[in-house]
Structure formats: C-alpha cells, structure tokens
Amino acid sequence: MPGSEGLLVATWNVHGGVGGDGRYVPSRIAQVLREIDADVVALQEVGGRDGQSLLAALVDGTAYRTVQNWTCKRWGCDYGNVVLSRHPVLEAHTIDLAVPRREPRGALDVLVDAPVRPLRVIATHLGLLPGERRVQVKRLLKALEREPVHPTVLTGDVNEWYLWGRPLRWLHAHFGVSPAPATFPARRPLVALDRLWTEPAGMLAELRVHATPLARTASDHLPLRARLHWPVGAPRPVHATTDDPEPEGSAA
C-alpha cells in the first residue's frame, strides 16, 4: 500500500437502514460511509423497506464495486451481507454458515486487487445463539486454513457477548488477540459485537470506532475503521480509539 496512508477497511451493521430513532433513512448510512471514506467496507443487514434498495442508495454516485451475499428475504427484498470495494474484485465466493432452524447466515470471501498485492476479505454476520456461532466459526476457520495464500481480513458482526466464549477463543488462537472497542448499542456502546482480525496480525496498524453524532443515530451499531499496512520487520503497535472527541451523551 503506497505511502504511509495504508489501506482503510471498515465494517458496519447498518440495521437495514433503520436508525436508533426507528426511522428508515438510507441517506444517513450513505453520509456516514462518506465520513469513514474507506477503501473496502463490509456491511451487514443490508436490505430495504417498501421495495426500496438500500444498497442502490449507498453506492449511487460512488466508485464502489459491490459484492452481495443475500441470505434471506425481508420486507419484500434481498437482505444480507455486502462488500464495497474501490479496488477491482478478483474473486468472490460465499461461505454457507446456515444452521438448521435458525436464520440463514453466510460470509463473503472476496479477493480485492489492492495496491502492492491482493487482499482477502472475509465479511460475515454470525448467529445469535452460542451453539450456532460455534458451528459457524469452525466453518470459517476451515475456509481460512484451505487457502492461507493472501494477507487476510476477517471482519463483521460476530454477535459474541461472551469474552471467553469458544468462538472468540478459537478466532484469537488463529489470528492472535485483536483490539475490541465497544460498538453496541450505538448511542452508548457497551459491547464489542463488531470485530476485525488480520493475518498476519502485524498488518493491523490502527483500529478505531467511528462514533460521530450521525453514526450514533444512523444504525444501532457503530462502524469499525481499520488502517492496514504491509508489515516489514516487527509489528507496529495497535491503538483502539474512538474518532468522536465529544462525550457519548452529546449525540442527538
């Protein structure tokens, strides 16, 4: 990645475009994405109401390429995971994470033609039950072990409330422990439901919660924003911080 800026990757559960005030306002999601200004974005819960397409509203007028993994139907439209990329997408596959009698889940396994060398991004949204997540993380780890060729980012809403639950322990064993700033609920975050890991671990230079006033209102989750670099020598330190300098209670 040229220069000192590196590559910016973000993840965000956009809650179907419905904000903390219960209003469906796609333009708020689009504006927050412009604030973040990432090169690659993993989105969860992308859908729409009354036949409107949230995804179309988000990419209108942008240079983002889109890859979708629609896992189910809601509100009469497709609903699921999306990866946005400013760089060409070389390959895209889906990883089936469906568990019987639970909401269908999946992951997008995307190879992005990033500067310097390709970057593999696996974007996912795991289930609500602990047993469900255990099955899903095992499948993700198998997918990772099959093709350990490219530098990799695994990211998304992992729905893991238990810090010492087996899914997180397994992921930490594979990637190493990554910073986990709280992202949920958006107005006053208490839990780190949204996560990002890199392989190699030294590729993660910085991880931030994007907690501007608009981001606190646009969805029930806050976005995570990561800066990556191709590591040379010893890994750089990672700092988990928050973009918003204002007190948490100051959002409208």
C-alpha positions as CSV (number, residue, x, y, z in Angstrom):
1,M,0.0,0.0,0.0
2,P,1.7,3.1,-1.2
3,G,3.0,5.8,1.1
4,S,2.2,6.0,4.8
5,E,-1.6,6.2,4.5
6,G,-2.1,2.4,4.0
7,L,-5.4,0.8,3.2
8,L,-8.6,1.6,5.1
9,V,-11.1,-1.2,5.8
10,A,-14.4,-0.8,7.7
11,T,-17.2,-3.0,9.0
12,W,-20.7,-1.9,9.9
13,N,-24.0,-3.5,10.7
14,V,-26.4,-1.0,9.2
15,H,-29.6,-2.4,10.7
16,G,-31.4,-2.4,7.4
17,G,-31.1,1.4,7.2
18,V,-33.1,1.9,10.3
19,G,-31.6,4.2,12.9
20,G,-31.8,4.4,16.6
21,D,-34.8,6.6,16.2
22,G,-36.7,3.9,14.3
23,R,-36.6,5.8,11.0
24,Y,-35.5,4.2,7.7
25,V,-33.2,6.8,6.3
26,P,-30.7,5.4,3.8
27,S,-29.1,8.8,3.2
28,R,-27.7,8.8,6.8
29,I,-25.9,5.5,6.1
30,A,-24.5,6.9,2.9
31,Q,-23.3,10.0,4.7
32,V,-21.5,8.0,7.4
33,L,-19.8,5.9,4.7
34,R,-18.6,9.2,3.2
35,E,-17.3,10.2,6.6
36,I,-15.4,6.9,7.0
37,D,-14.0,7.1,3.5
38,A,-12.7,3.5,3.5
39,D,-11.3,1.6,0.6
40,V,-13.1,-1.6,1.5
41,V,-16.3,-1.8,3.6
42,A,-18.1,-4.9,5.0
43,L,-21.8,-4.2,5.6
44,Q,-24.2,-6.4,7.4
45,E,-28.0,-6.3,7.5
46,V,-28.3,-4.6,4.1
47,G,-31.9,-4.5,2.9
48,G,-34.7,-2.1,2.3
49,R,-38.3,-1.3,3.1
50,D,-41.3,-0.9,0.7
51,G,-39.3,-2.2,-2.3
52,Q,-36.6,0.5,-1.9
53,S,-33.0,-0.7,-2.3
54,L,-30.7,0.4,0.5
55,L,-27.6,-0.9,-1.4
56,A,-28.5,1.2,-4.5
57,A,-28.8,4.3,-2.3
58,L,-25.4,3.7,-0.7
59,V,-23.4,3.3,-3.9
60,D,-25.2,5.9,-6.0
61,G,-22.6,8.3,-7.3
62,T,-19.7,6.5,-5.7
63,A,-16.8,4.4,-7.2
64,Y,-17.6,1.4,-5.1
65,R,-17.8,-2.0,-6.6
66,T,-20.3,-4.3,-4.8
67,V,-20.4,-8.0,-3.9
68,Q,-23.6,-9.3,-2.3
69,N,-24.4,-12.4,-0.2
70,W,-28.2,-12.2,0.2
71,T,-29.0,-14.7,3.0
72,C,-32.8,-14.2,3.2
73,K,-35.8,-12.2,2.2
74,R,-37.1,-9.3,4.3
75,W,-39.6,-6.5,3.6
76,G,-40.0,-7.9,0.1
77,C,-36.4,-7.5,-0.9
78,D,-33.0,-9.2,-0.6
79,Y,-31.3,-8.9,2.7
80,G,-27.8,-9.9,3.9
81,N,-24.1,-9.1,3.6
82,V,-22.3,-6.7,1.2
83,V,-18.7,-5.8,0.5
84,L,-17.9,-2.5,-1.1
85,S,-14.5,-2.0,-2.7
86,R,-12.8,0.9,-4.5
87,H,-10.4,-1.6,-6.0
88,P,-11.2,-4.3,-8.5
89,V,-12.6,-7.6,-7.2
90,L,-10.5,-10.5,-8.5
91,E,-12.6,-13.3,-6.9
92,A,-15.7,-13.6,-4.8
93,H,-17.2,-16.7,-3.1
94,T,-19.8,-17.3,-0.4
95,I,-19.3,-19.4,2.7
96,D,-22.5,-21.1,3.8
97,L,-23.0,-20.6,7.6
98,A,-26.6,-21.7,7.7
99,V,-27.6,-23.7,10.8
100,P,-30.9,-25.7,10.8
101,R,-33.9,-23.9,12.2
102,R,-32.0,-20.7,12.6
103,E,-31.9,-17.5,10.4
104,P,-29.8,-18.2,7.3
105,R,-26.3,-16.8,7.7
106,G,-23.3,-16.6,5.4
107,A,-19.9,-14.9,4.7
108,L,-18.5,-13.2,1.7
109,D,-15.0,-14.4,0.8
110,V,-13.6,-11.7,-1.5
111,L,-10.2,-11.1,-3.1
112,V,-9.5,-7.4,-3.7
113,D,-6.8,-6.2,-6.1
114,A,-5.4,-3.8,-3.5
115,P,-2.2,-1.8,-4.2
116,V,1.1,-3.7,-3.7
117,R,-0.7,-7.1,-3.5
118,P,-4.2,-8.7,-3.3
119,L,-6.1,-8.7,0.0
120,R,-8.5,-11.4,1.0
121,V,-11.5,-10.0,2.9
122,I,-14.0,-12.4,4.6
123,A,-17.1,-10.5,5.8
124,T,-19.7,-12.2,7.9
125,H,-22.6,-11.9,10.3
126,L,-22.8,-14.7,12.9
127,G,-25.9,-16.1,14.6
128,L,-27.5,-15.2,17.9
129,L,-27.1,-18.5,19.8
130,P,-23.7,-19.7,21.2
131,G,-24.0,-23.2,19.6
132,E,-24.8,-21.5,16.3
133,R,-21.7,-19.4,16.4
134,R,-19.5,-22.4,17.3
135,V,-20.6,-24.2,14.1
136,Q,-20.1,-21.0,12.1
137,V,-16.6,-20.2,13.4
138,K,-15.5,-23.7,12.7
139,R,-16.6,-23.3,9.1
140,L,-14.8,-20.0,8.8
141,L,-11.6,-21.4,10.2
142,K,-11.7,-24.3,7.8
143,A,-12.1,-21.9,4.9
144,L,-9.1,-19.9,6.2
145,E,-6.9,-22.9,6.5
146,R,-7.7,-24.1,3.0
147,E,-6.2,-21.1,1.3
148,P,-3.6,-19.3,3.5
149,V,-2.0,-17.5,0.5
150,H,-3.0,-13.9,0.7
151,P,-3.0,-11.3,3.6
152,T,-6.4,-11.6,5.1
153,V,-9.0,-9.6,7.0
154,L,-11.9,-11.4,8.8
155,T,-14.5,-8.9,9.9
156,G,-18.2,-8.4,10.7
157,D,-20.8,-8.6,13.4
158,V,-19.9,-11.7,15.3
159,N,-22.7,-11.3,17.9
160,E,-20.4,-12.7,20.6
161,W,-21.4,-11.3,24.1
162,Y,-19.1,-13.7,26.0
163,L,-15.5,-12.6,26.1
164,W,-14.3,-16.1,26.9
165,G,-16.7,-18.0,24.7
166,R,-15.2,-20.7,22.5
167,P,-15.8,-18.8,19.2
168,L,-13.7,-15.9,20.3
169,R,-11.0,-18.2,21.8
170,W,-10.8,-20.1,18.5
171,L,-10.5,-16.9,16.5
172,H,-7.9,-15.5,18.8
173,A,-5.9,-18.7,18.6
174,H,-5.8,-18.4,14.8
175,F,-5.3,-14.7,14.4
176,G,-4.0,-13.5,17.7
177,V,-5.9,-11.2,20.0
178,S,-7.2,-8.1,18.3
179,P,-8.4,-4.9,20.0
180,A,-12.1,-5.0,20.7
181,P,-13.6,-1.5,21.3
182,A,-17.4,-1.4,22.1
183,T,-19.7,-0.8,19.2
184,F,-23.2,-1.7,20.5
185,P,-25.6,-0.1,21.2
186,A,-24.6,2.8,19.1
187,R,-25.8,5.7,21.4
188,R,-23.9,4.3,24.4
189,P,-21.8,1.3,23.4
190,L,-21.1,-1.3,26.0
191,V,-20.3,-4.5,24.0
192,A,-17.8,-5.3,21.2
193,L,-20.1,-7.2,18.8
194,D,-18.3,-6.0,15.7
195,R,-14.8,-7.3,15.2
196,L,-11.8,-7.2,12.9
197,W,-8.8,-9.5,12.7
198,T,-5.9,-9.6,10.2
199,E,-3.5,-12.3,9.1
200,P,-0.6,-11.5,9.6
201,A,-1.5,-9.7,12.8
202,G,1.1,-7.1,12.2
203,M,-0.9,-5.8,9.2
204,L,-3.3,-4.1,11.5
205,A,-1.8,-0.7,12.3
206,E,-4.8,1.1,13.8
207,L,-8.4,0.2,14.8
208,R,-11.0,2.9,15.6
209,V,-14.7,3.1,16.4
210,H,-16.3,5.7,14.1
211,A,-18.5,7.4,16.7
212,T,-19.6,10.7,15.2
213,P,-23.0,12.0,16.1
214,L,-24.5,10.9,12.8
215,A,-23.1,7.4,13.2
216,R,-24.7,7.1,16.6
217,T,-28.1,7.8,15.1
218,A,-27.9,6.1,11.7
219,S,-27.8,2.5,13.0
220,D,-27.9,0.5,16.2
221,H,-24.2,-0.4,15.8
222,L,-21.2,1.8,15.3
223,P,-18.8,1.2,12.5
224,L,-15.2,0.0,13.0
225,R,-12.5,1.5,10.9
226,A,-9.1,-0.1,10.5
227,R,-5.9,1.1,8.9
228,L,-3.7,-1.7,7.3
229,H,-0.2,-1.7,6.1
230,W,2.1,-4.4,4.7
231,P,4.3,-5.3,7.7
232,V,8.1,-5.0,7.4
233,G,10.1,-6.3,10.4
234,A,8.4,-6.1,13.8
235,P,4.7,-5.4,14.0
236,R,3.6,-1.9,14.8
237,P,1.5,-1.2,18.0
238,V,-2.2,-1.2,17.6
239,H,-4.3,1.5,19.2
240,A,-8.0,1.0,19.9
241,T,-9.6,4.5,20.0
242,T,-12.7,6.5,19.2
243,D,-13.0,9.1,16.5
244,D,-15.6,11.2,18.3
245,P,-14.0,13.7,20.8
246,E,-17.3,14.6,22.2
247,P,-18.9,12.9,25.2
248,E,-21.1,9.9,24.4
249,G,-24.2,11.6,25.7
250,S,-23.9,14.5,23.3
251,A,-25.4,12.8,20.3
252,A,-28.8,13.9,19.2
